[in-house]
């Protein structure tokens, strides 16, 4: 994409509700390498709080997709979507250099391998249980014999692996697979972000999503470790996206519940 095309693209997106009101200069030195390559590769997990597939077109949509498209438009490059079946699989792409940025829950175990911007979303992490379950609150689930279904290597898996004392984790290879374990009686509890579970509840009407939570998923943009320019640029982007209302509009358009825009963060220079 040449500079004229980038300027035209920046002008075109200003009429969209999913944009920051003013474009950044395409010549920002912090992302000069991306501008030179002409594209940015975004790692996108198929999960309600990240991205979902349009049932008719198969195209990805959702909050992370909105942000990825806006980033590409602000820089003046094309967007290449790299999709994953669950959030926990995204980190594998870091090792194979499959993406330039991705969207994930912020956790110290991941921060040892990659750098995160401030959070743009905060999401309740909780449980779904069948109608006949005696589990009424989160602490009730940590008992001997209780099987808690989680998507493998997702943040809920990471957190509960550290927190649980007596219950057993049962791991699925996809987000939908974790719910299926409960629906088919192979697990007693499903642990996921609240928006996921509210969607699952519609498929299992007699189930219950607990009111309390065992954690909060603070979702940010993740980049390969050690690129200070990219980290600075994308951190500024996140704060602009929150302040402009872009993140809130994307949440509303996706119809997400149990999700809030993360508070503003103070950026270090």
C-alpha positions as CSV (number, residue, x, y, z in Angstrom):
1,X,0.0,0.0,0.0
2,X,1.5,3.4,-1.0
3,X,1.1,6.6,0.9
4,X,-1.7,7.9,-1.3
5,X,-3.7,4.7,-0.7
6,X,-3.0,4.9,3.0
7,X,-4.3,8.5,3.1
8,X,-7.4,7.5,1.1
9,X,-8.1,4.6,3.5
10,X,-7.7,6.8,6.5
11,X,-10.2,9.2,5.1
12,X,-12.7,6.5,4.3
13,X,-12.8,4.9,7.7
14,X,-13.7,8.2,9.4
15,X,-17.3,7.6,8.4
16,X,-17.4,4.3,10.3
17,X,-18.7,4.1,13.9
18,X,-15.7,1.7,14.5
19,X,-12.9,4.2,14.3
20,X,-11.0,6.7,16.4
21,X,-12.1,10.2,15.3
22,X,-8.7,11.3,14.0
23,X,-6.1,9.3,12.0
24,X,-2.5,9.1,13.1
25,X,0.3,10.0,10.7
26,X,1.2,6.9,8.6
27,X,4.9,7.8,8.9
28,X,5.2,7.1,12.7
29,X,8.7,5.7,13.1
30,X,7.6,3.3,15.8
31,X,5.8,1.2,13.2
32,X,7.9,2.0,10.1
33,X,8.7,-1.7,9.7
34,X,5.0,-2.6,9.4
35,X,4.4,0.3,7.0
36,X,7.3,-1.0,4.9
37,X,5.9,-4.6,4.9
38,X,2.5,-3.3,3.8
39,X,0.6,-5.4,6.3
40,X,0.1,-6.3,9.9
41,X,-0.7,-9.9,11.0
42,X,-3.2,-10.1,13.9
43,X,-3.6,-13.2,16.0
44,X,-7.4,-13.7,16.7
45,X,-8.9,-16.3,18.9
46,X,-12.4,-17.6,18.2
47,X,-14.1,-16.7,21.4
48,X,-17.0,-14.3,22.2
49,X,-14.8,-11.7,23.9
50,X,-12.2,-11.8,21.1
51,X,-13.7,-12.8,17.7
52,X,-16.6,-14.9,16.4
53,X,-17.3,-16.2,13.0
54,X,-20.3,-14.8,11.0
55,X,-22.5,-17.9,10.4
56,X,-23.3,-16.8,6.8
57,X,-19.9,-15.6,5.6
58,X,-17.5,-17.2,7.9
59,X,-15.7,-13.9,8.4
60,X,-14.4,-13.0,11.8
61,X,-16.1,-10.2,13.8
62,X,-16.0,-8.9,17.3
63,X,-14.1,-6.4,19.5
64,X,-10.6,-7.7,18.7
65,X,-11.4,-7.6,14.9
66,X,-12.6,-4.0,15.2
67,X,-9.4,-3.0,17.0
68,X,-7.2,-4.9,14.5
69,X,-8.9,-3.2,11.5
70,X,-8.5,0.2,13.1
71,X,-4.8,-0.4,13.8
72,X,-4.2,-1.4,10.2
73,X,-6.1,1.6,9.0
74,X,-4.3,4.0,11.3
75,X,-0.9,2.7,10.1
76,X,-2.0,2.5,6.5
77,X,-1.4,-1.2,5.8
78,X,-3.6,-4.2,5.0
79,X,-4.7,-6.6,7.8
80,X,-3.9,-10.3,7.7
81,X,-6.0,-12.3,10.2
82,X,-4.5,-15.3,11.8
83,X,-7.2,-17.3,13.6
84,X,-7.0,-19.7,16.4
85,X,-9.5,-22.1,17.9
86,X,-9.1,-20.8,21.4
87,X,-7.2,-18.0,23.2
88,X,-4.8,-20.5,24.7
89,X,-3.6,-21.5,21.3
90,X,-2.5,-18.0,20.3
91,X,0.8,-18.1,22.2
92,X,2.0,-20.9,20.0
93,X,2.0,-18.4,17.2
94,X,4.5,-16.3,19.1
95,X,7.1,-19.1,18.8
96,X,6.5,-19.6,15.1
97,X,6.4,-15.8,14.3
98,X,2.9,-16.2,13.0
99,X,1.6,-12.7,14.1
100,X,2.8,-9.2,14.8
101,X,0.2,-8.6,17.5
102,X,-2.6,-10.5,19.2
103,X,-5.3,-10.1,21.7
104,X,-5.2,-12.0,25.0
105,X,-5.8,-11.9,28.7
106,X,-2.9,-10.4,30.6
107,X,-1.2,-12.9,32.9
108,X,2.3,-13.0,34.5
109,X,3.0,-16.4,32.9
110,X,2.4,-14.9,29.5
111,X,4.2,-11.7,30.2
112,X,7.4,-13.7,30.7
113,X,7.2,-14.5,27.0
114,X,5.7,-11.4,25.5
115,X,4.8,-7.7,26.1
116,X,1.3,-6.4,26.8
117,X,-0.3,-3.1,26.4
118,X,-2.6,-1.8,29.1
119,X,-6.0,-3.7,29.1
120,X,-8.8,-2.5,26.9
121,X,-11.4,-4.9,28.4
122,X,-12.2,-6.3,31.8
123,X,-14.2,-9.6,31.8
124,X,-15.7,-11.6,34.7
125,X,-14.4,-15.2,34.9
126,X,-17.0,-17.5,36.5
127,X,-18.7,-20.9,36.3
128,X,-21.7,-22.5,34.5
129,X,-23.3,-25.4,36.2
130,X,-26.3,-27.8,35.3
131,X,-29.7,-27.1,36.9
132,X,-29.4,-29.9,39.4
133,X,-25.9,-28.8,40.7
134,X,-25.5,-28.1,44.4
135,X,-22.8,-25.5,43.5
136,X,-24.3,-22.0,44.2
137,X,-21.1,-20.0,44.6
138,X,-17.6,-20.2,43.2
139,X,-16.0,-21.6,46.4
140,X,-18.5,-24.5,46.3
141,X,-16.8,-25.9,43.2
142,X,-13.4,-26.6,44.8
143,X,-14.4,-30.0,46.3
144,X,-13.0,-33.5,45.8
145,X,-14.7,-35.2,42.8
146,X,-15.8,-32.0,41.1
147,X,-14.7,-31.8,37.5
148,X,-14.2,-28.3,36.0
149,X,-14.0,-28.0,32.2
150,X,-11.7,-25.4,30.8
151,X,-10.3,-24.7,27.3
152,X,-6.7,-25.9,27.3
153,X,-4.1,-23.2,28.1
154,X,-6.7,-20.4,28.2
155,X,-6.5,-17.9,31.0
156,X,-9.1,-19.8,33.0
157,X,-6.9,-22.9,32.8
158,X,-3.8,-20.9,33.9
159,X,-5.6,-19.3,36.9
160,X,-7.5,-22.3,38.1
161,X,-4.4,-24.5,37.9
162,X,-2.9,-22.2,40.5
163,X,-6.0,-21.6,42.6
164,X,-7.8,-25.0,43.0
165,X,-7.0,-27.2,45.9
166,X,-9.4,-30.2,45.5
167,X,-11.4,-30.0,42.2
168,X,-10.0,-31.5,39.0
169,X,-9.6,-29.7,35.7
170,X,-10.8,-31.4,32.6
171,X,-9.3,-29.7,29.4
172,X,-10.9,-29.3,26.0
173,X,-9.2,-28.3,22.8
174,X,-11.8,-25.5,22.0
175,X,-13.9,-23.0,23.9
176,X,-17.1,-24.8,22.7
177,X,-15.6,-28.1,23.6
178,X,-15.4,-27.1,27.3
179,X,-19.1,-26.4,27.4
180,X,-19.8,-29.7,25.6
181,X,-18.0,-31.6,28.4
182,X,-20.6,-30.2,30.9
183,X,-23.6,-30.6,28.5
184,X,-22.7,-34.3,27.9
185,X,-22.0,-35.0,31.6
186,X,-18.3,-35.4,31.3
187,X,-17.7,-32.5,33.6
188,X,-19.6,-30.8,36.4
189,X,-18.7,-27.2,35.9
190,X,-17.6,-25.1,32.9
191,X,-15.1,-22.2,33.6
192,X,-15.0,-19.4,31.1
193,X,-15.5,-15.7,30.7
194,X,-19.1,-14.7,31.6
195,X,-20.0,-13.7,28.0
196,X,-19.2,-17.2,26.8
197,X,-21.2,-18.8,29.5
198,X,-24.2,-16.6,28.9
199,X,-24.2,-17.8,25.3
200,X,-23.8,-21.4,26.5
201,X,-26.7,-20.9,28.8
202,X,-29.0,-20.3,25.8
203,X,-28.0,-23.8,24.5
204,X,-28.7,-25.4,27.9
205,X,-31.6,-23.4,29.3
206,X,-31.7,-25.2,32.7
207,X,-28.1,-24.4,33.5
208,X,-27.0,-21.6,35.8
209,X,-24.3,-19.0,35.4
210,X,-23.0,-18.1,38.9
211,X,-23.3,-14.5,40.1
212,X,-19.9,-14.3,41.7
213,X,-16.5,-14.8,40.0
214,X,-13.1,-16.4,40.5
215,X,-11.2,-13.8,38.6
216,X,-11.1,-11.0,36.1
217,X,-9.7,-11.3,32.6
218,X,-8.0,-8.1,31.7
219,X,-7.6,-8.2,27.9
220,X,-4.8,-6.3,26.1
221,X,-2.8,-6.4,23.0
222,X,0.2,-8.7,23.1
223,X,3.4,-8.4,21.0
224,X,6.6,-10.3,20.7
225,X,8.9,-9.3,23.5
226,X,11.5,-6.6,23.1
227,X,10.1,-4.2,20.5
228,X,9.8,-1.0,22.5
229,X,8.5,1.0,19.5
230,X,5.6,-1.4,18.8
231,X,4.7,-1.6,22.5
232,X,4.6,2.2,22.8
233,X,2.5,2.7,19.7
234,X,0.0,0.0,20.5
235,X,-0.3,1.1,24.2
236,X,-1.1,4.6,23.0
237,X,-3.6,3.1,20.6
238,X,-5.4,1.2,23.4
239,X,-5.7,4.4,25.5
240,X,-7.1,6.3,22.5
241,X,-9.5,3.6,21.6
242,X,-10.9,3.6,25.2
243,X,-11.1,7.3,25.5
244,X,-12.7,7.8,22.1
245,X,-15.5,5.3,22.9
246,X,-14.4,2.9,20.2
247,X,-14.0,0.0,22.6
248,X,-17.5,0.6,24.1
249,X,-19.1,0.8,20.7
250,X,-17.4,-2.5,19.7
251,X,-18.7,-4.1,22.9
252,X,-22.2,-2.9,22.3
253,X,-22.2,-4.0,18.6
254,X,-21.0,-7.5,19.7
255,X,-23.8,-7.7,22.2
256,X,-21.4,-8.7,25.0
257,X,-22.6,-9.0,28.6
258,X,-20.4,-9.1,31.7
259,X,-17.7,-7.0,29.9
260,X,-16.5,-3.5,30.7
261,X,-14.1,-1.1,29.1
262,X,-10.9,-1.2,31.2
263,X,-10.0,2.0,33.2
264,X,-7.6,4.4,31.7
265,X,-3.9,3.6,32.3
266,X,-1.1,6.0,32.8
267,X,1.6,5.3,30.2
268,X,5.3,5.4,31.0
269,X,7.5,7.3,28.5
